[in-house]
Amino acid sequence: MQDLERKILLNPGPGTTSQNTKEALVVNDICPREGEFGAIMNEIVDGLLAIGNGQDDYEACLFAASGTGAVEAILTSALDASKKVLIVTNGAYGIRMRQICESYQLPHETIHEFGDYPDVKAIRQRLQEGDFTHLAVIHHETSTGMMNPLEEFCELCDELDITLIVDAMSSYGAYPMDLKKLNIDYLAASSNKCIHGVAGLSFVIFNKEQIQSLKKSSGSFYFDLYKQWKYLKESNQLRFTPPVQVCYAFKQAIEETLKETTEKRWERYQRNWQILYDGLKELGFEFYLPDEQQSKILIAVKRTGILPKGFDHFHDALYERNITVYPGVIPETDTFRMAVIGDLFEEDLKYVIAEIRSYLKK
Ligand SMILES: *Cc1c(COP(=O)(O)O)cnc(C)c1O
């Protein structure tokens, strides 16, 4: 294959992919109903479960959709009018869960505002006082870069016998997770974040104990978790057309994730993030979150005063140097975002800081 230009994507997914993952996209034409393709689907499912040590107690199911599709599949399939979910809305993605529940008129309440660090005691109290059956949380809030306390949510739900829904979109694949120990009931993620595949597939991992309750019909036709899972299990196919080439690239990216191991990938992310953090700090930038709340996957950078020509000018100058930075979404705070999600290495982040330094000098 021709050598492609290397792009450093600091937007929080789709991230920079490896050369082998890009090359895996070019395959012979194939009908996805063929057995040969079914084997690819099975390898993807097995690999996704292996990433979180979930082979024994969990099932995985795929949808042709962006990540939001997987979240919608969980909410519309696990919930109905007889249940009620408490949603931790401390960022844009928690708010998105609320919007999905609103669209489908699913009983829900919310706790926390944009940027709040979750108060597990307050969450416990709300769960005990209300008639909640489910808690829905974001693991890594990609809008602020906040790492929410997943382990504490898991313990709380175990203790109160509440079903836990986790959007781990921008952590699964990089943050070491033992599903068996954590006892998460539902987890949503996608092909193009910390597993480093290309965009087009989202997936749900769920505890086998949930199968019985999922059998009731879902509130959604396309995103019916039980039907989608059962069909895949029995026929090795998705109910509807999969993004064929994306599946081959995803299989390659999953293999690379398992080969690197989440422990090593997590160390790499943290090192890369630290280079960004130290470099930006030295250049005079300030950050939205206090250090102890930082995920070390993404950083929301305040830009007041430091970019006199505006974010777009900054973005365009870096873009010409093969670096992509991303606008912020935090209400009432002028921020931009940089994530270390993707096939990035120390020298890439050092290059980014050097380019920002030379931009600021001009
Ligand atoms: C990326 C992301 C999503 C899904 O976004 P899509 O644009 O639908 O892929 C959902 N939740 C979180 C936390 C994310 O980072």
Ligand as a Chemical Component Dictionary entry (heavy atoms), coordinates in Angstrom:
data_LIG
# 
_chem_comp.id                   LIG 
_chem_comp.type                 NON-POLYMER 
_chem_comp.pdbx_formal_charge   0 
_chem_comp.three_letter_code    LIG 
# 
loop_
_chem_comp_atom.comp_id 
_chem_comp_atom.atom_id 
_chem_comp_atom.alt_atom_id 
_chem_comp_atom.type_symbol 
_chem_comp_atom.charge 
_chem_comp_atom.model_Cartn_x 
_chem_comp_atom.model_Cartn_y 
_chem_comp_atom.model_Cartn_z 
_chem_comp_atom.pdbx_ordinal 
LIG C1 C1 C 0 -17.215 9.487  21.836 1  
LIG C2 C2 C 0 -18.141 9.282  22.961 2  
LIG C3 C3 C 0 -19.472 8.842  22.751 3  
LIG C4 C4 C 0 -20.040 8.534  21.390 4  
LIG O1 O1 O 0 -19.927 9.540  20.445 5  
LIG P1 P1 P 0 -20.198 9.173  18.915 6  
LIG O2 O2 O 0 -19.964 10.470 18.211 7  
LIG O3 O3 O 0 -21.593 8.683  18.807 8  
LIG O4 O4 O 0 -19.217 8.103  18.538 9  
LIG C5 C5 C 0 -20.244 8.584  23.857 10 
LIG N1 N1 N 0 -19.767 8.761  25.099 11 
LIG C6 C6 C 0 -18.510 9.180  25.345 12 
LIG C7 C7 C 0 -18.045 9.309  26.751 13 
LIG C8 C8 C 0 -17.654 9.460  24.286 14 
LIG O5 O5 O 0 -16.405 9.854  24.518 15 
# 
loop_
_chem_comp_bond.comp_id 
_chem_comp_bond.atom_id_1 
_chem_comp_bond.atom_id_2 
_chem_comp_bond.value_order 
_chem_comp_bond.pdbx_ordinal 
LIG C1 C2 SING 1  
LIG C2 C3 SING 2  
LIG C2 C8 DOUB 3  
LIG C3 C4 SING 4  
LIG C3 C5 DOUB 5  
LIG C4 O1 SING 6  
LIG O1 P1 SING 7  
LIG P1 O2 DOUB 8  
LIG P1 O3 SING 9  
LIG P1 O4 SING 10 
LIG C5 N1 SING 11 
LIG N1 C6 DOUB 12 
LIG C6 C7 SING 13 
LIG C6 C8 SING 14 
LIG C8 O5 SING 15 
# 
